[in-house]
Amino acid sequence: MGSTHQSYDFAIVGAGPAGCVLASRLAKSFPQRTVLLIDAGGPNADPKMQYFGERYTTLMTPGYNWGYKTTPQKELDGREVDYSRGRGLGGSTAINFCVYTRGPSSDYDHWAEEVDDDSWSWEHVLPRFKKLENFGKLLPQYKSITDISSNAHGFEGPIKVGFPESWEPGFDGFLQAVTNAKYPLNLDHNSGNPIGFSVCQVSAHNGNRTTADISFLSNLPNNLTVMTNSAVEKVLFEGKRAVGVEIAGQQTKVEAKQEIILSAGALDTPKLLMLSGVGSAEVLADHGISTVHNLPGVGKNLHDRLWLTLVSTRKPGGVNRTSYPIPPETLEDARAQWIREKSGPLVNEYLPNSIAYLKSDRILNSREFEDLEQGVKNYFWAKTTPNYELITVGLGSPTFRTWYLVN
């Protein structure tokens, strides 16, 4: 079979959040230009994989997750750590836990200072968050423990967010216990100051997860083409100018007359650059790749945080749930009941979580903290910067509560 050649004005590689937004905005802003959005994964269109109630297991769906793992970690007794990344339309928004959190205002102000660009500051980013949001209606039970105002939130944007549309008896009592333990209650963790315990806002609506493709690719303009199941093997260059991409296994080359935009994520974007000859010349030579441009920083400086699962025992009768998780033999019936009535066992997974961003005097007064650079210490001393995070998976099963600790 002979090779095929396609030509567009813009080619965008990777259909995660960035790729979906870029493709939609480019196509709508320049209707006279053609835009191609390419992703290695599939359309991720199975409605059963979009149920909010199954958000903790979607990442195990074949084809939805790249299934990456870290190299063995010396500090973790040689263990490989799961490094899930979404595959297909929506990227990781198709497999994440639907936690909708912006983080502290100090992060954005710090970035603005680091890159000397005030457009990254919280003051300038907040109006854009509001423009993106379509915050849903509140159940009456949420009104005493949340405060969602138009000062921090939007109600007409493409991304549907809000609180779960189900309520778990005892959840307000849990938050009251938190305040009794002298932890602050935060009525809106997305206000710019997340410090304290809050009801977790979610990227979901009407029982379904909100994904980047649902938000931005639902009504495709005529000048936008989406190509799935097409892994880009490398970027094609003429000299040092990127002119196209090559699709693996299809003998297909795509020309980009204006620009090629790589939005394949923190792992696959540098990987693709290096496979295309952009990166450290020494590293490329070790792998038999000809250097197009020597750029030693490509593929380096990845930073991430470790999260741990903590489990605590509940008193008998402490919650109303009867089983967790749903047994495989009854899952299809539970899905059917959810579609018909928005009721049944899946409701147990469609309940509010708590999320907490907290400071710790123990951390700030530790010897390890004292050894940090002054700029890092100043950052963590900022009013809105947390030292660690907690999130609960609801109130738990009849016998345990699960916490995720991020540090």
DRENDO-1510 file (C-alpha; in Angstrom, 1 decimal, always signed):
<recs>
REC; n; res; u; v; w
REC; 1; MET; +0.0; +0.0; +0.0 .
REC; 2; GLY; +1.4; +3.4; -0.9 .
REC; 3; SER; +1.9; +6.3; +1.4 .
REC; 4; THR; -0.7; +9.1; +1.7 .
REC; 5; HIS; -0.2; +12.8; +2.1 .
REC; 6; GLN; -2.6; +15.2; +3.8 .
REC; 7; SER; -2.3; +18.9; +4.2 .
REC; 8; TYR; -3.7; +21.3; +6.8 .
REC; 9; ASP; -2.9; +24.8; +8.0 .
REC; 10; PHE; -2.5; +23.7; +11.6 .
REC; 11; ALA; -1.7; +20.2; +13.0 .
REC; 12; ILE; -2.3; +19.7; +16.8 .
REC; 13; VAL; -0.9; +16.5; +18.3 .
REC; 14; GLY; -2.7; +15.3; +21.4 .
REC; 15; ALA; -6.4; +15.7; +22.2 .
REC; 16; GLY; -6.2; +16.3; +26.0 .
REC; 17; PRO; -7.4; +19.5; +27.6 .
REC; 18; ALA; -4.9; +21.7; +25.9 .
REC; 19; GLY; -5.3; +20.1; +22.4 .
REC; 20; CYS; -9.1; +20.2; +22.6 .
REC; 21; VAL; -9.2; +23.9; +23.6 .
REC; 22; LEU; -6.6; +24.9; +21.0 .
REC; 23; ALA; -8.3; +23.0; +18.2 .
REC; 24; SER; -11.7; +24.5; +19.0 .
REC; 25; ARG; -10.5; +28.1; +19.4 .
REC; 26; LEU; -8.2; +28.0; +16.4 .
REC; 27; ALA; -10.9; +26.6; +14.1 .
REC; 28; LYS; -13.5; +29.0; +15.3 .
REC; 29; SER; -11.2; +32.1; +15.3 .
REC; 30; PHE; -9.9; +31.4; +11.7 .
REC; 31; PRO; -12.7; +29.8; +9.8 .
REC; 32; GLN; -10.7; +30.1; +6.6 .
REC; 33; ARG; -7.9; +27.9; +8.0 .
REC; 34; THR; -8.0; +24.1; +8.3 .
REC; 35; VAL; -7.1; +22.5; +11.6 .
REC; 36; LEU; -6.3; +18.8; +12.3 .
REC; 37; LEU; -6.4; +17.4; +15.8 .
REC; 38; ILE; -4.6; +14.0; +16.1 .
REC; 39; ASP; -4.6; +11.5; +19.0 .
REC; 40; ALA; -3.1; +8.1; +19.4 .
REC; 41; GLY; -6.1; +6.8; +21.3 .
REC; 42; GLY; -9.8; +6.3; +20.4 .
REC; 43; PRO; -12.9; +8.5; +20.6 .
REC; 44; ASN; -13.6; +7.4; +24.2 .
REC; 45; ALA; -17.3; +7.6; +23.4 .
REC; 46; ASP; -18.8; +4.7; +25.5 .
REC; 47; PRO; -21.3; +6.4; +27.8 .
REC; 48; LYS; -20.7; +3.8; +30.5 .
REC; 49; MET; -17.2; +5.1; +30.8 .
REC; 50; GLN; -18.5; +8.6; +31.6 .
REC; 51; TYR; -20.6; +7.9; +34.7 .
REC; 52; PHE; -19.4; +10.0; +37.5 .
REC; 53; GLY; -20.2; +7.2; +39.9 .
REC; 54; GLU; -17.5; +5.0; +38.3 .
REC; 55; ARG; -14.8; +7.7; +38.2 .
REC; 56; TYR; -12.4; +5.8; +40.4 .
REC; 57; THR; -12.2; +2.8; +38.1 .
REC; 58; THR; -12.4; +4.4; +34.6 .
REC; 59; LEU; -8.6; +4.5; +34.5 .
REC; 60; MET; -8.5; +0.7; +34.4 .
REC; 61; THR; -10.5; +0.6; +31.2 .
REC; 62; PRO; -8.5; -0.9; +28.3 .
REC; 63; GLY; -7.5; +1.7; +25.8 .
REC; 64; TYR; -8.2; +4.7; +28.0 .
REC; 65; ASN; -4.9; +4.8; +29.8 .
REC; 66; TRP; -1.3; +4.7; +28.6 .
REC; 67; GLY; -0.5; +2.6; +31.7 .
REC; 68; TYR; +2.9; +4.3; +32.4 .
REC; 69; LYS; +4.9; +3.4; +35.4 .
REC; 70; THR; +8.0; +5.1; +36.8 .
REC; 71; THR; +11.4; +3.4; +36.9 .
REC; 72; PRO; +12.1; +1.6; +40.2 .
REC; 73; GLN; +12.4; +4.2; +42.9 .
REC; 74; LYS; +15.3; +3.7; +45.2 .
REC; 75; GLU; +13.7; +5.7; +48.1 .
REC; 76; LEU; +10.6; +3.4; +47.8 .
REC; 77; ASP; +12.4; +0.1; +48.1 .
REC; 78; GLY; +12.6; -0.3; +44.4 .
REC; 79; ARG; +8.9; +0.0; +43.7 .
REC; 80; GLU; +7.5; +1.2; +40.4 .
REC; 81; VAL; +4.8; +3.9; +40.9 .
REC; 82; ASP; +1.7; +4.1; +38.7 .
REC; 83; TYR; +1.8; +7.1; +36.4 .
REC; 84; SER; -1.5; +6.9; +34.7 .
REC; 85; ARG; -2.1; +9.2; +31.7 .
REC; 86; GLY; -5.3; +9.4; +29.6 .
REC; 87; ARG; -5.3; +8.1; +26.1 .
REC; 88; GLY; -7.8; +9.2; +23.5 .
REC; 89; LEU; -10.1; +12.2; +23.2 .
REC; 90; GLY; -10.2; +14.1; +26.4 .
REC; 91; GLY; -6.9; +12.9; +27.6 .
REC; 92; SER; -6.7; +12.5; +31.3 .
REC; 93; THR; -10.0; +14.2; +31.8 .
REC; 94; ALA; -11.5; +10.9; +30.6 .
REC; 95; ILE; -9.9; +8.9; +33.4 .
REC; 96; ASN; -9.3; +11.3; +36.3 .
REC; 97; PHE; -11.2; +11.4; +39.6 .
REC; 98; CYS; -13.1; +14.5; +38.5 .
REC; 99; VAL; -11.7; +16.7; +41.3 .
REC; 100; TYR; -12.1; +20.3; +40.2 .
REC; 101; THR; -9.5; +22.4; +42.0 .
REC; 102; ARG; -7.5; +25.4; +40.9 .
REC; 103; GLY; -5.0; +25.6; +43.7 .
REC; 104; PRO; -3.8; +28.6; +45.6 .
REC; 105; SER; -3.5; +32.1; +44.2 .
REC; 106; SER; +0.1; +32.2; +45.4 .
REC; 107; ASP; +1.0; +29.5; +42.7 .
REC; 108; TYR; -0.1; +31.8; +39.9 .
REC; 109; ASP; +1.6; +34.8; +41.3 .
REC; 110; HIS; +4.7; +32.8; +41.7 .
REC; 111; TRP; +4.6; +31.6; +38.1 .
REC; 112; ALA; +4.0; +35.2; +37.0 .
REC; 113; GLU; +7.1; +36.3; +38.8 .
REC; 114; GLU; +9.2; +33.3; +37.6 .
REC; 115; VAL; +8.5; +34.1; +33.9 .
REC; 116; ASP; +8.2; +37.8; +34.3 .
REC; 117; ASP; +4.7; +37.8; +32.8 .
REC; 118; ASP; +1.8; +39.3; +34.8 .
REC; 119; SER; -0.8; +37.6; +32.7 .
REC; 120; TRP; -0.1; +34.4; +34.7 .
REC; 121; SER; -1.0; +36.2; +38.0 .
REC; 122; TRP; -4.1; +35.2; +39.9 .
REC; 123; GLU; -5.7; +38.6; +39.2 .
REC; 124; HIS; -5.4; +38.0; +35.4 .
REC; 125; VAL; -6.1; +34.2; +35.4 .
REC; 126; LEU; -9.3; +34.4; +37.6 .
REC; 127; PRO; -11.5; +36.0; +34.9 .
REC; 128; ARG; -10.5; +33.3; +32.5 .
REC; 129; PHE; -11.5; +30.6; +35.0 .
REC; 130; LYS; -14.8; +32.3; +35.3 .
REC; 131; LYS; -15.3; +32.4; +31.6 .
REC; 132; LEU; -14.6; +28.7; +31.3 .
REC; 133; GLU; -17.0; +27.6; +34.1 .
REC; 134; ASN; -20.6; +26.6; +34.0 .
REC; 135; PHE; -21.2; +26.1; +37.7 .
REC; 136; GLY; -24.3; +23.9; +38.4 .
REC; 137; LYS; -27.1; +24.4; +40.9 .
REC; 138; LEU; -26.7; +23.6; +44.6 .
REC; 139; LEU; -28.7; +21.1; +46.6 .
REC; 140; PRO; -30.2; +22.8; +49.7 .
REC; 141; GLN; -27.9; +20.7; +51.9 .
REC; 142; TYR; -24.8; +22.4; +50.5 .
REC; 143; LYS; -25.8; +26.0; +51.2 .
REC; 144; SER; -24.7; +26.1; +54.8 .
REC; 145; ILE; -21.3; +24.6; +54.1 .
REC; 146; THR; -20.4; +26.3; +50.8 .
REC; 147; ASP; -20.3; +29.8; +49.4 .
REC; 148; ILE; -20.2; +29.9; +45.6 .
REC; 149; SER; -20.2; +33.5; +44.4 .
REC; 150; SER; -19.9; +35.2; +41.1 .
REC; 151; ASN; -16.7; +36.9; +42.4 .
REC; 152; ALA; -14.9; +33.6; +41.9 .
REC; 153; HIS; -17.1; +31.5; +39.6 .
REC; 154; GLY; -18.7; +31.6; +36.2 .
REC; 155; PHE; -22.1; +30.2; +35.2 .
REC; 156; GLU; -22.1; +30.3; +31.4 .
REC; 157; GLY; -18.9; +28.7; +30.2 .
REC; 158; PRO; -18.4; +25.4; +28.4 .
REC; 159; ILE; -17.0; +23.4; +31.3 .
REC; 160; LYS; -19.7; +22.0; +33.5 .
REC; 161; VAL; -18.6; +21.9; +37.2 .
REC; 162; GLY; -20.2; +22.0; +40.6 .
REC; 163; PHE; -21.0; +19.7; +43.5 .
REC; 164; PRO; -22.4; +16.1; +43.3 .
REC; 165; GLU; -26.2; +16.1; +42.9 .
REC; 166; SER; -26.6; +13.5; +45.6 .
REC; 167; TRP; -26.2; +13.9; +49.4 .
REC; 168; GLU; -24.8; +11.6; +52.0 .
REC; 169; PRO; -26.4; +11.8; +55.4 .
REC; 170; GLY; -23.7; +12.6; +58.0 .
REC; 171; PHE; -21.5; +14.6; +55.6 .
REC; 172; ASP; -22.2; +17.9; +57.4 .
REC; 173; GLY; -21.5; +16.2; +60.7 .
REC; 174; PHE; -18.1; +15.1; +59.4 .
REC; 175; LEU; -17.3; +18.7; +58.6 .
REC; 176; GLN; -18.5; +19.8; +62.0 .
REC; 177; ALA; -16.2; +17.2; +63.6 .
REC; 178; VAL; -13.3; +18.7; +61.5 .
REC; 179; THR; -14.0; +22.2; +62.9 .
REC; 180; ASN; -14.3; +20.7; +66.4 .
REC; 181; ALA; -10.8; +19.4; +65.9 .
REC; 182; LYS; -9.7; +23.0; +65.3 .
REC; 183; TYR; -9.2; +22.7; +61.5 .
REC; 184; PRO; -10.7; +25.6; +59.5 .
REC; 185; LEU; -13.7; +25.1; +57.3 .
REC; 186; ASN; -13.3; +26.7; +53.9 .
REC; 187; LEU; -16.5; +27.5; +52.0 .
REC; 188; ASP; -14.9; +27.6; +48.6 .
REC; 189; HIS; -11.5; +25.9; +48.0 .
REC; 190; ASN; -11.4; +27.5; +44.5 .
REC; 191; SER; -11.6; +31.1; +45.7 .
REC; 192; GLY; -7.8; +31.6; +45.6 .
REC; 193; ASN; -7.3; +30.6; +49.2 .
REC; 194; PRO; -7.8; +26.9; +49.6 .
REC; 195; ILE; -6.6; +26.5; +53.2 .
REC; 196; GLY; -9.0; +24.4; +55.3 .
REC; 197; PHE; -11.5; +21.6; +54.8 .
REC; 198; SER; -14.0; +22.1; +52.0 .
REC; 199; VAL; -16.7; +20.2; +50.1 .
REC; 200; CYS; -14.9; +19.1; +46.9 .
REC; 201; GLN; -16.0; +20.7; +43.7 .
REC; 202; VAL; -16.1; +18.3; +40.8 .
REC; 203; SER; -15.9; +18.3; +37.0 .
REC; 204; ALA; -19.2; +16.5; +36.4 .
REC; 205; HIS; -22.8; +17.3; +35.6 .
REC; 206; ASN; -26.0; +15.3; +35.7 .
REC; 207; GLY; -24.3; +12.1; +36.7 .
REC; 208; ASN; -21.6; +12.2; +34.0 .
REC; 209; ARG; -18.0; +13.3; +34.0 .
REC; 210; THR; -17.0; +16.5; +32.2 .
REC; 211; THR; -14.3; +15.9; +29.7 .
REC; 212; ALA; -12.3; +18.2; +27.5 .
REC; 213; ASP; -13.7; +16.8; +24.3 .
REC; 214; ILE; -17.3; +17.0; +25.5 .
REC; 215; SER; -16.7; +20.6; +26.5 .
REC; 216; PHE; -14.9; +21.8; +23.4 .
REC; 217; LEU; -15.5; +19.3; +20.5 .
REC; 218; SER; -19.2; +18.7; +20.8 .
REC; 219; ASN; -20.0; +20.9; +17.8 .
REC; 220; LEU; -17.2; +20.6; +15.3 .
REC; 221; PRO; -16.8; +23.5; +12.9 .
REC; 222; ASN; -16.4; +22.4; +9.2 .
REC; 223; ASN; -12.7; +23.4; +9.2 .
REC; 224; LEU; -11.7; +21.1; +12.1 .
REC; 225; THR; -10.9; +17.5; +11.5 .
REC; 226; VAL; -10.3; +15.0; +14.4 .
REC; 227; MET; -8.1; +12.0; +13.7 .
REC; 228; THR; -8.2; +9.2; +16.4 .
REC; 229; ASN; -6.2; +5.9; +16.7 .
REC; 230; SER; -3.3; +7.7; +14.9 .
REC; 231; ALA; -0.1; +7.8; +16.9 .
REC; 232; VAL; +2.3; +10.5; +15.7 .
REC; 233; GLU; +5.7; +8.8; +15.2 .
REC; 234; LYS; +7.8; +12.0; +14.7 .
REC; 235; VAL; +7.8; +15.6; +13.6 .
REC; 236; LEU; +9.1; +16.1; +10.1 .
REC; 237; PHE; +11.6; +18.9; +9.5 .
REC; 238; GLU; +13.1; +20.9; +6.6 .
REC; 239; GLY; +16.3; +22.2; +8.1 .
REC; 240; LYS; +15.1; +23.4; +11.5 .
REC; 241; ARG; +11.6; +24.2; +10.4 .
REC; 242; ALA; +8.9; +21.8; +11.4 .
REC; 243; VAL; +6.7; +21.1; +8.4 .
REC; 244; GLY; +4.6; +18.1; +9.2 .
REC; 245; VAL; +4.2; +14.9; +11.2 .
REC; 246; GLU; +4.3; +11.2; +10.4 .
REC; 247; ILE; +1.7; +8.8; +11.6 .
REC; 248; ALA; +3.0; +5.4; +12.9 .
REC; 249; GLY; +2.0; +2.3; +11.0 .
REC; 250; GLN; -0.2; +4.1; +8.4 .
REC; 251; GLN; +2.4; +5.4; +5.9 .
REC; 252; THR; +0.7; +8.8; +6.3 .
REC; 253; LYS; +2.4; +12.1; +6.4 .
REC; 254; VAL; +0.6; +15.3; +7.3 .
REC; 255; GLU; +1.8; +18.6; +6.2 .
REC; 256; ALA; +1.2; +21.7; +8.4 .
REC; 257; LYS; +1.4; +24.9; +6.3 .
REC; 258; GLN; +1.3; +27.2; +9.3 .
REC; 259; GLU; +2.2; +25.5; +12.6 .
REC; 260; ILE; +2.5; +22.2; +14.4 .
REC; 261; ILE; +1.4; +22.3; +18.0 .
REC; 262; LEU; +2.5; +19.6; +20.4 .
REC; 263; SER; +0.1; +19.1; +23.3 .
REC; 264; ALA; +0.7; +15.5; +24.1 .
REC; 265; GLY; +1.3; +16.0; +27.8 .
REC; 266; ALA; +4.3; +16.3; +30.2 .
REC; 267; LEU; +5.6; +12.8; +29.2 .
REC; 268; ASP; +4.8; +12.4; +25.5 .
REC; 269; THR; +5.5; +15.9; +24.3 .
REC; 270; PRO; +9.3; +15.7; +25.2 .
REC; 271; LYS; +9.3; +12.0; +24.1 .
REC; 272; LEU; +8.0; +13.0; +20.6 .
REC; 273; LEU; +10.5; +15.9; +20.4 .
REC; 274; MET; +13.4; +13.6; +21.2 .
REC; 275; LEU; +12.2; +11.0; +18.7 .
REC; 276; SER; +12.2; +13.8; +16.2 .
REC; 277; GLY; +15.7; +14.9; +16.9 .
REC; 278; VAL; +15.1; +17.7; +19.3 .
REC; 279; GLY; +16.9; +17.3; +22.6 .
REC; 280; SER; +20.3; +16.6; +24.1 .
REC; 281; ALA; +22.6; +15.7; +21.2 .
REC; 282; GLU; +24.5; +13.3; +23.5 .
REC; 283; VAL; +21.3; +11.5; +24.6 .
REC; 284; LEU; +20.0; +11.3; +21.1 .
REC; 285; ALA; +23.3; +9.9; +19.8 .
REC; 286; ASP; +23.1; +7.2; +22.5 .
REC; 287; HIS; +19.8; +6.1; +20.9 .
REC; 288; GLY; +20.8; +6.4; +17.3 .
REC; 289; ILE; +18.7; +9.5; +16.6 .
REC; 290; SER; +20.1; +12.2; +14.4 .
REC; 291; THR; +20.1; +15.6; +16.0 .
REC; 292; VAL; +18.0; +18.3; +14.4 .
REC; 293; HIS; +18.4; +20.8; +17.2 .
REC; 294; ASN; +20.5; +20.4; +20.4 .
REC; 295; LEU; +18.2; +21.4; +23.3 .
REC; 296; PRO; +19.5; +19.7; +26.4 .
REC; 297; GLY; +16.6; +20.6; +28.6 .
REC; 298; VAL; +14.1; +18.5; +26.7 .
REC; 299; GLY; +13.0; +15.5; +28.8 .
REC; 300; LYS; +14.4; +16.9; +32.1 .
REC; 301; ASN; +13.1; +18.7; +35.2 .
REC; 302; LEU; +9.9; +16.8; +35.6 .
REC; 303; HIS; +8.4; +17.5; +39.1 .
REC; 304; ASP; +5.5; +15.7; +40.7 .
REC; 305; ARG; +4.2; +14.9; +44.1 .
REC; 306; LEU; +3.7; +11.6; +45.9 .
REC; 307; TRP; +0.2; +10.6; +47.2 .
REC; 308; LEU; -0.5; +8.0; +49.8 .
REC; 309; THR; -3.7; +6.1; +50.6 .
REC; 310; LEU; -4.7; +6.1; +54.3 .
REC; 311; VAL; -7.5; +4.0; +55.7 .
REC; 312; SER; -9.3; +4.4; +59.0 .
REC; 313; THR; -11.9; +2.1; +60.6 .
REC; 314; ARG; -15.5; +3.2; +61.0 .
REC; 315; LYS; -17.9; +2.4; +63.8 .
REC; 316; PRO; -20.6; -0.1; +62.8 .
REC; 317; GLY; -23.7; +1.7; +61.5 .
REC; 318; GLY; -21.7; +4.9; +60.9 .
REC; 319; VAL; -22.9; +5.2; +57.2 .
REC; 320; ASN; -25.8; +4.1; +55.1 .
REC; 321; ARG; -23.9; +2.3; +52.5 .
REC; 322; THR; -24.3; -1.4; +52.1 .
REC; 323; SER; -21.4; -2.4; +49.8 .
REC; 324; TYR; -18.3; -0.9; +48.3 .
REC; 325; PRO; -17.3; -1.3; +45.5 .
REC; 326; ILE; -20.2; -2.6; +43.5 .
REC; 327; PRO; -19.8; -6.4; +42.8 .
REC; 328; PRO; -18.9; -7.1; +39.1 .
REC; 329; GLU; -21.9; -9.4; +38.7 .
REC; 330; THR; -24.4; -6.6; +39.6 .
REC; 331; LEU; -22.6; -3.7; +37.9 .
REC; 332; GLU; -24.5; -3.8; +34.6 .
REC; 333; ASP; -27.8; -3.8; +36.5 .
REC; 334; ALA; -26.6; -0.9; +38.6 .
REC; 335; ARG; -25.7; +1.0; +35.4 .
REC; 336; ALA; -29.1; +0.3; +33.9 .
REC; 337; GLN; -30.9; +1.5; +37.0 .
REC; 338; TRP; -28.7; +4.7; +37.0 .
REC; 339; ILE; -29.7; +5.5; +33.4 .
REC; 340; ARG; -33.4; +4.9; +34.1 .
REC; 341; GLU; -33.8; +6.5; +37.4 .
REC; 342; LYS; -30.6; +8.1; +38.6 .
REC; 343; SER; -30.8; +5.8; +41.6 .
REC; 344; GLY; -29.5; +2.5; +42.8 .
REC; 345; PRO; -26.1; +1.3; +43.9 .
REC; 346; LEU; -24.2; +3.8; +41.8 .
REC; 347; VAL; -25.6; +6.6; +43.9 .
REC; 348; ASN; -23.2; +5.4; +46.6 .
REC; 349; GLU; -20.4; +6.5; +44.3 .
REC; 350; TYR; -22.0; +9.8; +43.4 .
REC; 351; LEU; -21.6; +11.5; +46.7 .
REC; 352; PRO; -19.7; +14.5; +48.1 .
REC; 353; ASN; -16.0; +14.3; +49.0 .
REC; 354; SER; -14.1; +16.5; +51.3 .
REC; 355; ILE; -10.9; +18.2; +50.2 .
REC; 356; ALA; -8.4; +19.9; +52.4 .
REC; 357; TYR; -5.4; +22.1; +51.9 .
REC; 358; LEU; -3.5; +22.5; +55.1 .
REC; 359; LYS; -0.5; +24.1; +56.7 .
REC; 360; SER; +1.7; +22.4; +59.2 .
REC; 361; ASP; +3.9; +24.1; +61.9 .
REC; 362; ARG; +5.7; +20.7; +62.2 .
REC; 363; ILE; +6.8; +21.0; +58.5 .
REC; 364; LEU; +7.6; +24.7; +58.6 .
REC; 365; ASN; +9.7; +24.4; +61.8 .
REC; 366; SER; +11.5; +21.2; +60.7 .
REC; 367; ARG; +15.2; +20.9; +60.0 .
REC; 368; GLU; +14.5; +19.8; +56.4 .
REC; 369; PHE; +12.5; +22.9; +55.8 .
REC; 370; GLU; +15.3; +25.1; +57.1 .
REC; 371; ASP; +17.7; +23.5; +54.6 .
REC; 372; LEU; +15.6; +24.7; +51.7 .
REC; 373; GLU; +16.5; +27.6; +49.5 .
REC; 374; GLN; +15.2; +30.9; +50.8 .
REC; 375; GLY; +12.9; +31.4; +47.7 .
REC; 376; VAL; +11.3; +28.0; +48.3 .
REC; 377; LYS; +10.7; +28.8; +52.0 .
REC; 378; ASN; +9.2; +32.2; +51.1 .
REC; 379; TYR; +6.8; +30.4; +48.8 .
REC; 380; PHE; +5.6; +28.0; +51.4 .
REC; 381; TRP; +5.2; +30.8; +54.0 .
REC; 382; ALA; +2.7; +32.5; +51.7 .
REC; 383; LYS; -0.8; +32.8; +53.2 .
REC; 384; THR; -2.5; +30.6; +50.6 .
REC; 385; THR; +0.2; +28.0; +50.0 .
REC; 386; PRO; -0.6; +24.6; +51.6 .
REC; 387; ASN; +2.0; +22.2; +52.9 .
REC; 388; TYR; +0.0; +19.1; +52.2 .
REC; 389; GLU; -3.4; +18.0; +50.9 .
REC; 390; LEU; -6.1; +15.5; +51.9 .
REC; 391; ILE; -9.1; +14.2; +50.0 .
REC; 392; THR; -11.6; +11.6; +51.1 .
REC; 393; VAL; -13.4; +9.1; +49.0 .
REC; 394; GLY; -16.8; +10.0; +50.4 .
REC; 395; LEU; -17.4; +8.9; +54.0 .
REC; 396; GLY; -16.2; +5.4; +53.0 .
REC; 397; SER; -17.8; +1.9; +53.2 .
REC; 398; PRO; -19.6; +0.5; +56.1 .
REC; 399; THR; -16.3; -0.3; +57.7 .
REC; 400; PHE; -13.6; +2.2; +56.5 .
REC; 401; ARG; -12.9; +5.7; +55.3 .
REC; 402; THR; -10.3; +6.3; +52.6 .
REC; 403; TRP; -8.1; +9.3; +52.5 .
REC; 404; TYR; -5.6; +10.4; +49.9 .
REC; 405; LEU; -2.6; +12.3; +51.2 .
REC; 406; VAL; -0.7; +14.4; +48.7 .
REC; 407; ASN; +2.6; +16.0; +49.7 .
</recs>
